[in-house]
Amino acid sequence: MTVFAVMTAALFPILHLGRPWKFFWLIPYPNWRYIWPQFKSPLVWDVFAILTYFTISSTFLFIGLIPDIAVLRDREGISPIRKRIFSVLSLGWRNTDNEWRHFARAYLFLAAFSTPLVLSVHSVVSFDFAMALTPGWHTTIFPPYFVAGAIFSGMGMVFTIIIPLRKWFGLKHYVTINHLDAAAKLCLFTSLVVGCAYMTEWFVAWFSGNEVEKSFFANRIWGQWWWASAILYTCNMVLPLTLFSQRLRRSPTWLFILSFTVNIGMWFERFVIVVPSLSHEFEPWQWTSYRPTWVDYGILCGSFGWFSMWFMLFIKQLPVIAIAEVKEIIPPKLKTPHQHGIDPSGRHFEYEADTPGEYA
Protein backbone atom coordinates (compact mmCIF):
# COMPACT_ATOMS: atom_id res chain seq x y z
CA MET A 1 0.00 0.00 0.00
CA THR A 2 2.84 2.38 0.84
CA VAL A 3 4.67 1.71 -2.41
CA PHE A 4 1.60 2.31 -4.55
CA ALA A 5 0.64 5.41 -2.57
CA VAL A 6 4.14 6.84 -3.12
CA MET A 7 3.86 6.04 -6.83
CA THR A 8 0.64 8.06 -6.84
CA ALA A 9 2.26 10.91 -4.92
CA ALA A 10 5.13 10.98 -7.42
CA LEU A 11 2.73 12.04 -10.17
CA PHE A 12 1.74 15.30 -8.49
CA PRO A 13 5.07 17.18 -8.57
CA ILE A 14 5.13 16.41 -12.29
CA LEU A 15 1.56 17.68 -12.74
CA HIS A 16 2.35 20.85 -10.78
CA LEU A 17 5.36 21.79 -12.86
CA GLY A 18 3.42 23.41 -15.68
CA ARG A 19 5.98 21.90 -18.09
CA PRO A 20 5.78 18.22 -17.11
CA TRP A 21 7.93 17.10 -20.05
CA LYS A 22 10.88 18.72 -18.27
CA PHE A 23 10.40 16.88 -14.99
CA PHE A 24 13.94 15.51 -15.08
CA TRP A 25 15.24 19.03 -14.39
CA LEU A 26 14.21 18.50 -10.77
CA ILE A 27 16.77 15.70 -10.41
CA PRO A 28 20.38 16.79 -9.80
CA TYR A 29 22.42 15.03 -12.46
CA PRO A 30 25.64 16.04 -14.27
CA ASN A 31 24.85 17.77 -17.55
CA TRP A 32 26.75 19.77 -20.11
CA ARG A 33 24.72 22.93 -19.40
CA TYR A 34 25.82 22.99 -15.72
CA ILE A 35 22.20 23.65 -14.72
CA TRP A 36 21.21 22.39 -11.27
CA PRO A 37 17.84 22.43 -9.48
CA GLN A 38 16.94 25.29 -7.19
CA PHE A 39 17.48 23.56 -3.85
CA LYS A 40 15.53 26.27 -2.04
CA SER A 41 12.36 25.17 -3.85
CA PRO A 42 9.96 22.92 -1.91
CA LEU A 43 9.20 21.16 -5.19
CA VAL A 44 12.76 19.79 -5.17
CA TRP A 45 12.34 18.71 -1.55
CA ASP A 46 9.28 16.74 -2.60
CA VAL A 47 11.27 14.97 -5.29
CA PHE A 48 13.98 13.94 -2.84
CA ALA A 49 11.45 12.83 -0.22
CA ILE A 50 9.37 10.81 -2.66
CA LEU A 51 12.37 9.16 -4.33
CA THR A 52 13.85 8.23 -0.94
CA TYR A 53 10.55 6.88 0.34
CA PHE A 54 9.90 4.91 -2.85
CA THR A 55 13.40 3.42 -2.96
CA ILE A 56 13.42 2.16 0.63
CA SER A 57 9.77 1.02 0.65
CA SER A 58 10.01 -0.87 -2.65
CA THR A 59 13.29 -2.50 -1.54
CA PHE A 60 11.70 -3.53 1.76
CA LEU A 61 8.69 -4.96 -0.08
CA PHE A 62 10.75 -6.82 -2.68
CA ILE A 63 13.18 -8.35 -0.18
CA GLY A 64 10.27 -9.65 1.88
CA LEU A 65 8.66 -11.16 -1.21
CA ILE A 66 11.69 -13.16 -2.40
CA PRO A 67 10.84 -16.43 -0.50
CA ASP A 68 7.19 -16.15 -1.57
CA ILE A 69 8.12 -15.52 -5.21
CA ALA A 70 10.32 -18.62 -5.04
CA VAL A 71 7.27 -20.61 -3.89
CA LEU A 72 5.28 -19.28 -6.86
CA ARG A 73 8.18 -20.16 -9.15
CA ASP A 74 8.30 -23.75 -7.93
CA ARG A 75 4.54 -24.22 -8.13
CA GLU A 76 4.00 -22.59 -11.53
CA GLY A 77 3.29 -25.40 -13.98
CA ILE A 78 1.09 -23.78 -16.61
CA SER A 79 2.70 -20.67 -18.02
CA PRO A 80 6.43 -20.87 -18.87
CA ILE A 81 6.52 -17.08 -19.18
CA ARG A 82 5.26 -16.59 -15.61
CA LYS A 83 7.68 -19.24 -14.39
CA ARG A 84 10.55 -17.42 -16.10
CA ILE A 85 9.50 -14.07 -14.60
CA PHE A 86 9.24 -15.60 -11.12
CA SER A 87 12.64 -17.26 -11.61
CA VAL A 88 14.24 -13.91 -12.36
CA LEU A 89 12.47 -12.12 -9.49
CA SER A 90 13.31 -14.82 -6.93
CA LEU A 91 17.05 -14.17 -7.50
CA GLY A 92 17.88 -17.88 -7.45
CA TRP A 93 16.39 -18.52 -4.00
CA ARG A 94 16.89 -22.17 -2.99
CA ASN A 95 15.61 -22.12 0.59
CA THR A 96 18.97 -22.89 2.16
CA ASP A 97 19.95 -22.13 5.72
CA ASN A 98 22.55 -19.61 4.57
CA GLU A 99 19.95 -17.76 2.48
CA TRP A 100 17.51 -17.60 5.38
CA ARG A 101 20.19 -16.25 7.71
CA HIS A 102 21.10 -13.43 5.33
CA PHE A 103 17.43 -12.81 4.55
CA ALA A 104 16.52 -12.40 8.23
CA ARG A 105 19.39 -9.95 8.79
CA ALA A 106 18.59 -7.89 5.69
CA TYR A 107 14.87 -7.80 6.49
CA LEU A 108 15.51 -6.70 10.07
CA PHE A 109 17.95 -4.01 8.90
CA LEU A 110 15.46 -2.62 6.36
CA ALA A 111 12.68 -2.63 8.95
CA ALA A 112 14.86 -0.69 11.38
CA PHE A 113 16.01 1.65 8.60
CA SER A 114 12.43 2.34 7.46
CA THR A 115 11.29 3.54 10.88
CA PRO A 116 13.40 6.74 11.01
CA LEU A 117 12.75 7.12 7.29
CA VAL A 118 9.04 7.64 8.00
CA LEU A 119 9.90 10.36 10.49
CA SER A 120 12.38 12.14 8.23
CA VAL A 121 10.41 11.96 4.96
CA HIS A 122 7.14 13.24 6.41
CA SER A 123 9.03 15.94 8.29
CA VAL A 124 10.63 17.10 5.02
CA VAL A 125 7.22 17.11 3.33
CA SER A 126 5.84 19.22 6.19
CA PHE A 127 8.64 21.75 5.59
CA ASP A 128 6.96 22.53 2.25
CA PHE A 129 4.36 24.33 4.32
CA ALA A 130 6.20 25.23 7.54
CA MET A 131 8.94 27.18 5.73
CA ALA A 132 6.38 29.48 4.10
CA LEU A 133 5.01 32.64 5.73
CA THR A 134 1.41 31.86 4.77
CA PRO A 135 -1.00 31.97 7.76
CA GLY A 136 -1.78 28.50 9.02
CA TRP A 137 1.42 27.06 7.56
CA HIS A 138 4.23 28.91 9.31
CA THR A 139 4.42 26.79 12.44
CA THR A 140 6.95 24.44 14.06
CA ILE A 141 4.39 21.78 14.98
CA PHE A 142 4.01 20.56 11.41
CA PRO A 143 6.76 17.83 11.40
CA PRO A 144 5.34 15.69 14.28
CA TYR A 145 1.83 16.66 13.16
CA PHE A 146 2.45 15.24 9.67
CA VAL A 147 4.16 12.10 10.98
CA ALA A 148 1.25 11.26 13.30
CA GLY A 149 -1.24 12.11 10.55
CA ALA A 150 0.56 9.81 8.11
CA ILE A 151 0.39 6.87 10.53
CA PHE A 152 -3.24 7.66 11.37
CA SER A 153 -4.36 7.85 7.73
CA GLY A 154 -2.25 4.78 6.94
CA MET A 155 -4.04 2.74 9.59
CA GLY A 156 -7.39 3.91 8.23
CA MET A 157 -6.42 2.73 4.76
CA VAL A 158 -5.13 -0.58 6.16
CA PHE A 159 -8.57 -1.27 7.65
CA THR A 160 -10.26 -0.27 4.38
CA ILE A 161 -8.18 -2.82 2.48
CA ILE A 162 -7.59 -5.72 4.86
CA ILE A 163 -11.12 -6.17 6.22
CA PRO A 164 -12.71 -6.93 2.79
CA LEU A 165 -9.69 -9.08 1.83
CA ARG A 166 -9.87 -11.22 4.97
CA LYS A 167 -13.56 -11.81 4.30
CA TRP A 168 -13.52 -12.42 0.53
CA PHE A 169 -10.27 -14.43 0.46
CA GLY A 170 -10.96 -16.46 3.61
CA LEU A 171 -8.05 -15.04 5.61
CA LYS A 172 -9.76 -14.81 8.99
CA HIS A 173 -7.43 -17.46 10.44
CA TYR A 174 -4.39 -15.38 9.45
CA VAL A 175 -5.65 -11.85 10.11
CA THR A 176 -7.46 -12.41 13.37
CA ILE A 177 -9.63 -10.21 15.55
CA ASN A 178 -6.62 -9.78 17.85
CA HIS A 179 -4.66 -8.25 14.98
CA LEU A 180 -7.49 -5.85 14.22
CA ASP A 181 -7.77 -4.99 17.91
CA ALA A 182 -4.06 -4.15 18.14
CA ALA A 183 -4.23 -2.04 14.95
CA ALA A 184 -7.29 -0.23 16.31
CA LYS A 185 -5.34 0.72 19.45
CA LEU A 186 -2.60 2.23 17.27
CA CYS A 187 -5.27 4.07 15.27
CA LEU A 188 -6.76 5.44 18.50
CA PHE A 189 -3.36 6.57 19.79
CA THR A 190 -2.46 8.42 16.58
CA SER A 191 -5.93 9.98 16.54
CA LEU A 192 -5.28 11.41 20.00
CA VAL A 193 -1.90 12.75 18.85
CA VAL A 194 -3.46 14.38 15.79
CA GLY A 195 -6.25 15.85 17.91
CA CYS A 196 -3.64 17.27 20.29
CA ALA A 197 -1.92 18.86 17.29
CA TYR A 198 -5.20 20.49 16.22
CA MET A 199 -5.71 21.97 19.67
CA THR A 200 -2.08 23.14 19.76
CA GLU A 201 -2.69 24.97 16.48
CA TRP A 202 -5.65 26.80 18.00
CA PHE A 203 -3.70 27.69 21.14
CA VAL A 204 -0.65 28.94 19.23
CA ALA A 205 -2.82 31.11 16.98
CA TRP A 206 -4.53 32.65 20.03
CA PHE A 207 -1.41 32.96 22.21
CA SER A 208 0.82 34.41 19.49
CA GLY A 209 -1.14 37.65 19.35
CA ASN A 210 -0.69 37.65 15.57
CA GLU A 211 -3.87 39.21 14.19
CA VAL A 212 -3.40 37.58 10.80
CA GLU A 213 -3.16 34.11 12.34
CA LYS A 214 -6.13 34.77 14.62
CA SER A 215 -8.19 36.02 11.68
CA PHE A 216 -7.26 32.98 9.63
CA PHE A 217 -8.22 30.46 12.31
CA ALA A 218 -11.47 32.31 12.99
CA ASN A 219 -12.26 32.04 9.30
CA ARG A 220 -11.29 28.36 9.26
CA ILE A 221 -13.51 27.42 12.20
CA TRP A 222 -16.40 29.92 12.06
CA GLY A 223 -16.03 31.48 8.59
CA GLN A 224 -16.54 30.25 5.05
CA TRP A 225 -14.65 26.97 5.64
CA TRP A 226 -16.48 25.93 8.80
CA TRP A 227 -18.05 22.92 7.05
CA ALA A 228 -14.65 21.48 6.04
CA SER A 229 -13.29 21.98 9.55
CA ALA A 230 -16.40 20.36 11.04
CA ILE A 231 -15.92 17.24 8.88
CA LEU A 232 -12.20 17.21 9.73
CA TYR A 233 -12.62 17.39 13.50
CA THR A 234 -15.57 14.99 13.58
CA CYS A 235 -13.86 12.28 11.52
CA ASN A 236 -10.38 12.60 13.03
CA MET A 237 -11.08 13.52 16.66
CA VAL A 238 -14.59 12.52 17.68
CA LEU A 239 -15.44 9.25 15.91
CA PRO A 240 -12.11 7.49 16.67
CA LEU A 241 -12.86 7.92 20.39
CA THR A 242 -15.29 5.02 19.96
CA LEU A 243 -12.22 2.75 19.84
CA PHE A 244 -11.94 3.10 23.61
CA SER A 245 -14.71 0.46 23.57
CA GLN A 246 -13.24 -3.04 23.28
CA ARG A 247 -16.44 -4.31 21.67
CA LEU A 248 -16.14 -1.79 18.83
CA ARG A 249 -12.37 -2.36 18.48
CA ARG A 250 -13.10 -6.03 17.85
CA SER A 251 -15.94 -5.40 15.41
CA PRO A 252 -14.74 -5.64 11.77
CA THR A 253 -17.92 -3.95 10.56
CA TRP A 254 -17.40 -0.88 12.72
CA LEU A 255 -13.69 -0.72 11.93
CA PHE A 256 -14.49 -0.80 8.22
CA ILE A 257 -17.03 2.03 8.59
CA LEU A 258 -14.65 4.01 10.79
CA SER A 259 -11.83 3.56 8.26
CA PHE A 260 -13.90 5.35 5.64
CA THR A 261 -14.51 8.25 8.01
CA VAL A 262 -10.77 8.39 8.79
CA ASN A 263 -9.93 8.48 5.08
CA ILE A 264 -12.47 11.25 4.52
CA GLY A 265 -11.24 13.18 7.54
CA MET A 266 -7.59 12.97 6.52
CA TRP A 267 -8.44 14.07 2.98
CA PHE A 268 -10.22 17.11 4.45
CA GLU A 269 -7.18 17.73 6.65
CA ARG A 270 -5.12 18.25 3.50
CA PHE A 271 -7.91 20.33 2.04
CA VAL A 272 -8.10 22.53 5.14
CA ILE A 273 -4.33 22.96 5.21
CA VAL A 274 -4.04 23.97 1.56
CA VAL A 275 -7.20 25.75 0.43
CA PRO A 276 -8.25 28.00 3.38
CA SER A 277 -4.65 29.16 3.93
CA LEU A 278 -4.26 30.24 0.32
CA SER A 279 -7.73 31.80 0.21
CA HIS A 280 -7.27 33.88 3.40
CA GLU A 281 -3.76 35.33 3.38
CA PHE A 282 -2.43 38.66 4.68
CA GLU A 283 -4.36 41.25 2.66
CA PRO A 284 -8.17 41.31 2.53
CA TRP A 285 -8.11 41.95 -1.22
CA GLN A 286 -6.43 38.53 -1.59
CA TRP A 287 -9.27 36.71 0.16
CA THR A 288 -11.21 34.52 -2.21
CA SER A 289 -12.89 31.15 -2.53
CA TYR A 290 -12.13 27.95 -4.39
CA ARG A 291 -14.25 26.05 -6.90
CA PRO A 292 -12.75 22.85 -8.32
CA THR A 293 -12.97 22.41 -12.08
CA TRP A 294 -13.43 19.23 -14.09
CA VAL A 295 -9.63 19.02 -14.30
CA ASP A 296 -9.37 18.91 -10.50
CA TYR A 297 -12.02 16.22 -10.28
CA GLY A 298 -10.31 14.28 -13.07
CA ILE A 299 -6.93 14.35 -11.31
CA LEU A 300 -8.55 13.24 -8.04
CA CYS A 301 -10.42 10.33 -9.66
CA GLY A 302 -7.36 9.42 -11.69
CA SER A 303 -5.22 9.16 -8.56
CA PHE A 304 -7.74 6.74 -7.04
CA GLY A 305 -7.76 4.71 -10.26
CA TRP A 306 -3.94 4.66 -10.47
CA PHE A 307 -3.60 3.37 -6.89
CA SER A 308 -6.40 0.80 -7.30
CA MET A 309 -4.94 -0.52 -10.56
CA TRP A 310 -1.54 -1.30 -9.04
CA PHE A 311 -3.06 -2.76 -5.89
CA MET A 312 -5.41 -5.04 -7.86
CA LEU A 313 -2.52 -6.23 -10.03
CA PHE A 314 -0.49 -6.98 -6.92
CA ILE A 315 -3.13 -9.08 -5.16
CA LYS A 316 -3.85 -10.87 -8.45
CA GLN A 317 -0.27 -11.94 -9.14
CA LEU A 318 1.44 -12.10 -5.73
CA PRO A 319 0.51 -13.46 -2.26
CA VAL A 320 -1.75 -11.28 -0.14
CA ILE A 321 -0.34 -12.80 3.06
CA ALA A 322 3.40 -13.39 3.48
CA ILE A 323 3.78 -17.16 3.07
CA ALA A 324 7.21 -17.28 4.70
CA GLU A 325 6.03 -15.46 7.83
CA VAL A 326 3.00 -17.74 8.19
CA LYS A 327 5.20 -20.83 7.94
CA GLU A 328 7.38 -19.54 10.76
CA ILE A 329 4.54 -19.66 13.29
CA ILE A 330 2.63 -22.75 12.11
CA PRO A 331 3.76 -25.76 14.21
CA PRO A 332 4.51 -29.01 12.36
CA LYS A 333 1.90 -31.77 12.48
CA LEU A 334 3.11 -34.68 14.61
CA LYS A 335 2.61 -38.21 13.34
CA THR A 336 5.39 -39.92 11.43
CA PRO A 337 8.97 -39.62 12.74
CA HIS A 338 11.53 -38.40 10.25
CA GLN A 339 15.05 -39.81 10.60
CA HIS A 340 16.74 -36.58 9.47
CA GLY A 341 14.65 -34.13 11.51
CA ILE A 342 17.00 -33.41 14.42
CA ASP A 343 17.04 -30.13 16.32
CA PRO A 344 20.20 -28.67 17.93
CA SER A 345 19.44 -30.41 21.23
CA GLY A 346 19.54 -33.84 19.56
CA ARG A 347 15.79 -34.46 19.74
CA HIS A 348 13.95 -35.69 16.66
CA PHE A 349 11.23 -33.62 15.00
CA GLU A 350 8.13 -35.48 13.85
CA TYR A 351 6.25 -34.54 10.71
CA GLU A 352 3.06 -35.77 9.17
CA ALA A 353 3.71 -37.59 5.90
CA ASP A 354 1.51 -36.43 3.03
CA THR A 355 1.62 -39.87 1.39
CA PRO A 356 2.38 -43.35 2.78
CA GLY A 357 6.07 -44.10 2.65
CA GLU A 358 7.04 -40.51 1.82
CA TYR A 359 9.90 -40.52 4.34
CA ALA A 360 10.93 -44.12 3.74
N, C-alpha and C positions, 0 to 999 in steps of 0.2 A: 504493500500500500504506500509506503514511504517513497519507494523508487518511482512509482507511477505518478505520485503527487508531485515529486520534484521534476519529473519530465513535463508535467503540465505547467508547473511554475516557470520552467525554462522558456516557455513560449512567450511569456508576457514581456520580458525585457526586449525581445525582438519586435513584438507588436508595438511597443511604446517608442521605438526608435524614430519612427517617421520614415526612415529609409532602411527597411528591414533587410534589403539585399546587401547591406554593408555591416551586418551584425559582427563579422569577424574583426572589425576595428576595435571592438571592446576587449579583445583578447590581446595581452601583450606578447607579441612575437617579433623576432628580428625581421626587419624588412628594409629594402633598399631606400625607402623614403625617409627612414629614421623618424617615423611618426609613431607616437606611443599614446595610449589612452590617457584621458584626464583622470588621474587617480583621486581627485577631489570630488568626482561625480558619484553620487549614490548609485547610479545605474551600473557603474563598474563594480561597486561593492556587491551589488546583486549578482553579477556574473561570477565573481569569485566565490561568493557564498553558495550559490546554486551548484557550480561545478564541483566544489569541495564536498558538498552534501551528497551529490549524485555519485561521485567517485567512491566515497567510503560506503555509502548505503548499498550500491550495486555490488561492490566487492564483498561486503558482508553477506548479502543475499546469495551471491553465486557460490561462495565458499561453502555456505551451509547446504546448498543444493547438490554438491558434487556426489556424496554417497547416494542420494535419492536418484540422481540422473543415472548413476551406474546401475541401480536396480532397474530403471526403465530400459536401459540399454540391454541388460541381460534378458529381460522378459519380452522385448520387442521381437515378434516372430512373423509379422505381416508385412510391414513396409521396410524395405532395405534402406530407403532414404532416411526415414526417421531413426533407424538403428545407426546409420552412419553419423547423423547429427548428434545423437546421444553419445556416441563413441568419442566424438571430438570434444563435446562439452564436459564429459566425465574425466578428461585429462588422464586417461589410462588407469583409473581407479581399480584396484584389485582386492580391496578389502583386507589388506594385510595389517598386522599389528603395528608395523612401522608407520604406515599411512595413517592409521587411526591416532597414533600418538602425535604426529605432526598436525593432523587435522584439529585435534582437541586444543592444542596450543595456539594455533592460528585463529581458531574461532573465538577462544577466550580473549586473545589479544585484540581482535577486531571489536568484540563486544565492549571491552574496556575502553578502546580508542573512540568508539562511537558515542559514548556517554558525554565526555567533555565536548565532543563535536556538536551535539545538540545544543549545548549551552552557548558555544561560541558562534555558531552559524545564526541562530535566532537572535542573538545579541547584535551581530553585525547587521542583520536585516532591520532590527529596530532602530539602528543608527540612521537609517534612511530618513526616518521621521525625527528622531530626537536631536539630530544635528541642525535641523531647520529652525527658523525663528517663528514659524507659523503657530498661532494659538492652538493649544491642545496637543501639539507635537513636541514642543521644546521642553522636555522633562526628563529627569534622570531615572525615572521608574520604568521606562520602557523596556530595557533589556530583561529583567526578571519577569516583567509583565508579559512579554512576548514568549518567553520560554514556558511559563506556566500555561499560557493560552494555547501554545502549540501542543503540549501534552494533553491538555483538556480536550481540545478539538480532535486530537488523534484518538483518544479513547472513545469519543463519541462515534467516530467513523469506524473504529474497530467493532463496536457493538452493531452498527448498521450492517456491517459485512458478515461478521462471524455468526450472528444469531440465525439469519436465513440459511447460511451454509450448513450449520450443524443440524438443522432440521431437514433440509432437502437432501443432503448427502449422507444422512445417518451417522453423524459424528458426535452424538451425544455422549458416547462412552469415552471419547478423547477430549472434547471440550465440555467439561462437566459444569454443574451448577457452582461448584466451589471455585472454579476458574472465573466464572462470571462474577461471583461475589467479590473475589479479590480485585478484579478489574474495576468493579463498581466502587470499591473503597478508594482506589487511586483516582477515579473520576471525581468522587466527592471531595477528596483532598485538594485536587487542582482547582475545582470549582470554588472552594473557600479561598484559595490563594488569589484567584482571578477576581473574586468579589472584593477581597481586601485591597487589591490594586485599584479597583474602581473607586472605592471609598477614599483611598489615598489621593487619587486624582482630584476628587471633590475638595478634600481638605486643603491640598496644596494650592488649588485655584483660589480658595477663600482666604487662606492664611498669607498668601504672597502679597496681597494688596494690589496686584496688577489688575487694573480696570479692564484691560483687553481680555485677559484670561477669565475674569469673573463674568464679563459680558458673554463670552463664548460659551461657558458652561451653563449659564442661564438660558441661552438660546438652545443649547443641546438638550437640556432637560425639560424646560418649560416653553421653549419657542417653537419654531417651525419643524424641528426634528424630534419633537417629543415622542412621536409614535415609534420611531426607530430605536430611541433609547429605551422606551418601555418594553419593546420586544427583546432587546438586548439584555436588560436586567432581569426580566422574567425568566428567560430561557437559560441564562448562565448563572444566576444567583438564587432564584427562588425555587424553580422546579428541581434542580439537583439536590436540594435539601431533603427531598423525599428519600434519598438513599441512606439516610440515618436509620430508616426502617429496614430491618433484616429481611422481612417478608418481601418487600419491594426489590431489595438488592438481589434476591434469589428468584425473581420472577422474570423470565426471558421476555415475556410480552411487554412488561412495563419498561424494561431496559431498552427494548427496541423502539418503543414510542419515545422514551426520553432521549435516545440517541438522535432522533430526528430533531427534537427541540434544541439539543446541543449544537447540532450542525447549523440549524437556522440561526441560533443565537450567535455563534462564532462568525457566521457570514455577516450578520448585522454589526458585529464588533468591528470588522474591517470597514464596513460601510460607514459606521459612525466615526471611525478614526479619519477616514479619507475625505468623505464628502462634506460634512458639516464644517470641518476645519478650513477647507478651501472656500467654502461658501460664506464664511463669516470671519474674515481676516481683520486687519487693523483699521482700515478706513471704511466708514459706512457706505461710500459709493461703490465699494467692492462687493458688498453683500448681495448675494443672488441665490438662486435655487438650482436644482439639478433635475433634468428630465432625460432619462436614458433613451437612446435612439435604437433603431432596429439593429444597428451595428453592435451596440453594447449587449443587447439581448443575444445576438448571434454568437459573440465571443463567449458569453457566459454559458450558453447551451453547448457550444463547441468544446469548452473545457471539460464539461461533464461527460460528453461523448468520448473525448480523447482518453480520459482516465478510465471510463468504463470499458472501452475497447481493449486496452492493454490488460486490464484486470481479468476480463472474460477470457482473453487468449491465454493468460497465465494459468487460470484454474482449469482450462480445457486441456492444456498440454503437460502441465507439471503437477506434482502432488500438492493438495491443499494443506495437508498435515505433514510435518516433517517425519518421514518414515524412520530415519536413523534415530531420532530422539524418542520415538515411540518404542522402538526395539530395546532401547536402553533400560526402560522401566518395566517392560513386560517380563515376568518371571518365566523360566522354561517350564514346560509341562513334564511332570515326573512319571515315567513308566518304565521305559526300557533303558538299562544301563549302557553307556557307551564307553568302550575300552580306552579311548583317547581323550575323554573329557575329564581332565584332572586340573584342579585349581592349585594355586601356589601352596596351599597347606597340605597337599597330597590327597585330598578327598576327591572322590569321583563325582562329576556331574551326572545327572540322569536326564535323558531327553525322551520325548515321545516319538517313536518312529512313525513316519507317515505311511509307510508300506511295510508288510511283513518282511523281515530279513534285510531291511535297509542298512543296518549297521553290522551285518554279518561279515 
